[in-house]
Amino acid sequence: SRIINNQENMRFLILAALVAVAVAESNSGLVIPVPGGPVPAPDPEEAFHPIAIGPAIIDNFEPIAIGPAVIDTPAPSNPNPLVQIILNINAASAPAAPVEPVVIKPPPVRPDPVQVVETAPVPVEPVLIETPIIPSPVVVLPDELN
């Protein structure tokens, strides 16, 4: 009897869920389902916001200064540098060794055998020039026919 009671409760629960779905209002925040499913989308705004086009309105007129730019005198720089490079070179430690020039011998050039292929020259065909078509002069109609 307990199993039957659970089945009746489940039937009642399923019936209540179907009624709730049938009575529910449509949600305008969802778009038409596509292969990915419904997607939340923002509601369209009812307010109209025109786009401002045309020249910009400037409240205060500021003339353009034409002339040399006024530059303040530069501030004196610090005499101590931020980075100090110290080179410790002991000239007496090793005398400079003379570098002898080296002669580079290029490899001998071995000419490849040249293969001469004799072919007959292609005969030049004469260019065919047709008689030019001279355009016929324009015939102007009298004003009566126009």
C-alpha positions in Angstrom: 0.0 0.0 0.0 2.9 2.3 0.6 4.2 1.9 -3.0 0.8 2.7 -4.3 0.6 5.8 -2.2 4.1 6.9 -3.5 2.9 6.4 -7.1 -0.2 8.5 -6.5 2.0 11.2 -4.9 4.3 11.2 -8.0 1.3 11.4 -10.3 0.0 14.4 -8.4 3.4 16.0 -8.4 3.8 15.5 -12.2 0.2 16.8 -12.8 1.0 19.9 -10.6 4.2 20.5 -12.5 2.4 20.3 -15.9 -0.3 22.7 -14.7 2.4 25.1 -13.4 4.3 25.1 -16.7 1.0 25.6 -18.7 0.0 28.6 -16.6 3.4 30.3 -16.5 3.9 33.4 -18.5 6.5 33.5 -21.3 9.9 34.9 -20.4 10.8 37.7 -22.8 14.4 37.5 -21.7 15.1 34.4 -23.7 15.6 34.2 -27.4 14.3 31.4 -29.7 16.1 28.1 -29.0 18.9 27.3 -31.3 21.1 24.2 -31.4 22.8 25.6 -28.2 19.6 26.1 -26.4 17.8 29.3 -25.3 20.1 32.2 -24.5 19.3 35.1 -22.1 19.1 38.4 -24.0 18.5 41.9 -22.6 15.1 43.5 -23.1 15.1 46.2 -25.8 15.1 49.7 -24.4 12.0 51.7 -24.9 13.7 55.1 -24.7 14.9 56.8 -27.9 18.4 58.1 -27.8 19.2 60.2 -30.9 22.7 60.3 -32.2 24.2 63.8 -32.2 25.4 64.7 -35.7 26.6 68.1 -36.8 29.2 70.6 -35.7 30.3 70.6 -32.1 29.2 73.6 -30.1 32.0 75.2 -28.1 31.0 77.5 -25.2 34.2 79.5 -24.8 36.2 80.7 -27.8 39.9 80.2 -27.4 42.1 81.9 -30.0 45.0 80.0 -31.5 48.3 81.3 -30.3 50.6 81.7 -33.4 54.2 82.4 -32.5 57.1 80.8 -30.8 56.5 78.5 -28.0 57.6 79.8 -24.6 59.9 77.2 -22.9 61.2 77.5 -19.4 64.9 77.3 -18.8 65.9 73.7 -18.2 66.6 72.7 -14.6 70.3 72.0 -14.0 71.1 68.4 -14.2 72.8 66.4 -11.5 76.6 66.3 -12.1 76.8 62.7 -10.7 75.5 60.2 -13.3 73.0 57.6 -12.3 75.1 54.8 -13.9 78.9 54.8 -13.5 81.0 52.6 -15.7 84.5 51.8 -14.4 87.0 50.2 -16.8 90.0 48.7 -15.2 92.5 48.2 -18.0 96.1 47.3 -17.0 98.2 48.2 -20.1 101.3 46.7 -18.6 99.9 43.3 -18.0 100.1 41.9 -21.5 101.8 43.5 -24.6 99.7 43.6 -27.7 100.6 40.7 -30.0 101.0 41.6 -33.6 98.5 39.9 -35.9 100.0 38.4 -39.0 97.9 38.5 -42.2 96.6 35.2 -43.5 96.4 34.5 -47.2 93.3 32.6 -48.1 93.7 30.4 -51.2 90.6 30.2 -53.2 89.7 26.7 -54.5 90.5 26.2 -58.2 87.7 26.9 -60.6 86.7 23.8 -62.5 84.6 24.7 -65.6 81.6 22.6 -66.2 81.4 21.1 -69.7 79.1 23.2 -71.9 76.5 21.3 -73.9 75.5 23.2 -77.1 72.1 22.3 -78.4 71.6 23.4 -81.9 68.0 24.3 -82.8 66.6 25.9 -85.9 65.6 29.5 -85.4 61.9 30.2 -85.3 60.8 32.0 -88.5 59.3 35.4 -88.0 55.8 35.6 -89.2 54.7 38.8 -90.9 52.2 41.0 -89.1 48.8 41.3 -90.7 47.5 44.8 -90.8 43.9 45.2 -91.9 42.5 48.3 -93.6 41.4 50.8 -91.0 37.8 51.5 -90.6 37.2 55.2 -91.1 34.2 56.5 -89.1 31.4 58.1 -91.1 30.8 61.8 -90.4 27.8 62.7 -88.2 24.7 63.9 -90.0 23.0 66.7 -88.1 19.3 66.7 -88.4 17.4 69.9 -89.0 15.5 71.3 -86.0 12.2 70.4 -87.6 12.9 66.7 -87.3 14.1 66.9 -83.7 
